Amino acid sequence: MTHALVTGGAGFIGSHLVDRLLADGYRVTVVDNFDPFYDPALKRRNIASQLRHPKYTLVEVDIRDLEGMQEKLSGDYDVIVHIAAKAGVRPSIEDPRGYYEVNVGGTQNLLELARKWGVKQFVFASSSSVYGENPNVPWREDDYVLKPISPYASTKVSCELLGHVYSHLYGIRFIALRFFTVYGPRQRPDLAINKFARLMLAGKEVPIYGNGSSRRDYTYIDDIVQGIRAAMDYQGSLYEIINLGAGRTINLLEMVQLLEHVLGVKAKLKMLSPQPGDVPQTWANIEKAEWLLGYRPRIRFEEGIEKFVGWVKTSMGARDE
C-alpha cells in the first residue's frame, strides 16, 4: 500500500488531491496548521468526510516546526506532496519575512525530513508567479528569464532551487509543478472567481484593479489533480520543473461576463488602480507536461465556471430560480 504525506492537505488544492488519493487506495497523512489567512472552518469543512476514512490521518503541525514534525510524523512515506505555503501575491508585500519563513523555511524542513526518512519522491507546488513580467508567452519552463515581482513569487523560485540542491546531493526526485490560476469548488475565498461570484450574488460591487485587460490561464482543479497524480508516479529524471495550466488565457472582463451569464446577475464593477505585485498576464506552454506526464487539461473554462457556480450556490444556501 502506498503512503503519501500531503502538506496543506486541508486547503483547496490539497483536499481535492486527498480525495483522489483515497479513491486510488493510498494511505494519506495530511499536515496542516489551519492558518487563519482565511477562515479555518472552511478547511475543516473540506476534510469533514475524509476524517472518517480508515486510511486518512490528520496531523496538525506547522511546517516551520521541524521538531514538531519529527515527533508527530511516522516517516514511512513513499512520496511527499508539498502544497502548504503562505499564499497570495499582494499580502506577501506586507509580510515578506513571514512568507520567507513559511515557504522557504518550511520547504527546507520538508526536504530535510525527506532526506532523513529516505523518501525519494518529492512533488512541490510551485506557481506561475515565478515568471513575473516575462513577455515571452506562452511561458516555457526552459526560458530562464524569471522576473518575479512579489515576495511570494521569489519564495517559490527559492524553493525550486532548494529542490535542485537536495536532488543533486541526495538523489531525491524533485518535481516542481508551476500551477496556473487554479479554480473550482473549495477555491480560496480571496481568489478572484470565488470572490467575484459571491459579491455578484450579494449585489455588491466587484473590485477591478486596472482596466480589466489582465489575462490569466485559468486551470480547473480536476486537471491540476490529474497533473499532480502523474508527477507522483513519474520515474524519469531526478529534477524537473513543469507547468500545469490550461494553455489558454482569459481576460478579467471576459471572466466577469461569463460569471454574469452563468449566475444570471449583472456585476456592479468598481474600477481601481492596478495593484503592486500583479502581473499583466499568465499563459502556460503545457507541452512538457503532456510529454512527461501525459497531462491533458479536459475542462474548458466555460464548463469549469458552471461547475464552480453550482458549488458556490450550494455553499451559500442559494437556490437556482
GIMO-V688437 format. One record per backbone hydrogen bond with DSSP energy under -1.0 kcal/mol. NH is the residue of the N-H (numbers start at 0). CO is the residue of the C=O. Records with the same first field share a line. If there is no record, write none. Layout:
# GIMO-V688437
NH=CO / CO
This chain:
# GIMO-V688437
3=26
4=78
5=28
6=80
7=30
10=7
14=10
15=11
16=12
17=13
18=14
19=15
20=16
21=17
22=18
23=19
24=21
25=20
26=1
27=54
28=3
29=56
30=5
31=58
41=38
43=39
44=40
45=41
46=42
50=46
51=48
52=49
55=52
56=27
58=29
64=61
65=63
68=64
69=65
70=66
71=67
72=68
76=74
77=2
78=2
79=120
80=4
81=122
82=6
92=89
94=90
98=94
99=95
100=96
101=97
102=98
103=99
104=99
105=101
106=102
107=103
108=104
109=105
110=106
111=107
112=108
113=109
114=110
115=111
116=112
117=113
118=113
121=172
122=79
123=174
124=81
125=123 / 176
127=178
129=126
130=127
132=146
133=130
136=134
138=282
142=139
145=143
153=149
154=150
155=151
156=152
157=153
158=154
159=155
160=156
161=157
162=158
163=159
164=160
165=161
166=162
167=163
168=164
169=165
170=166
171=165
172=119
173=237
174=121
175=239
176=123
177=241
178=125 / 176
179=243
182=218
186=183
190=187
194=190
195=191
196=192
197=193
198=194
199=195
200=196
201=197
202=199
203=198
205=267
207=269
209=271
214=279
215=249
217=215
218=180
220=182
223=219
224=220
225=221
226=222
227=223
228=224
229=225
230=226
231=227
232=228
239=173
241=175
243=177
249=215
251=213
252=211
254=250
255=251
256=252
257=253
258=254
259=255
260=256
261=257
262=258
263=259
269=205
271=207
277=274
281=214
284=138
289=285
290=286
291=287
292=288
293=289
294=288
303=299
304=300
305=301
306=302
307=303
308=304
309=305
310=306
311=307
312=308
313=309
314=310
315=311
317=312
